[in-house]
């Protein structure tokens, strides 16, 4: 498995090899860590940013 080809071709190859059920399971598993990362970022990064007067850190 190299890094050649388009991302769409890689995704299509993955779906053809693993199947849609495996893709759905991986999406559910991937949602858990993203919630943890967002929670940690909101609790640790946003308060210092807010201290400088930025409401949401975006500007």
Secondary structure as UniProt FT lines:
FT   HELIX           7..18
FT   HELIX           20..51
FT   TURN            52..53
//
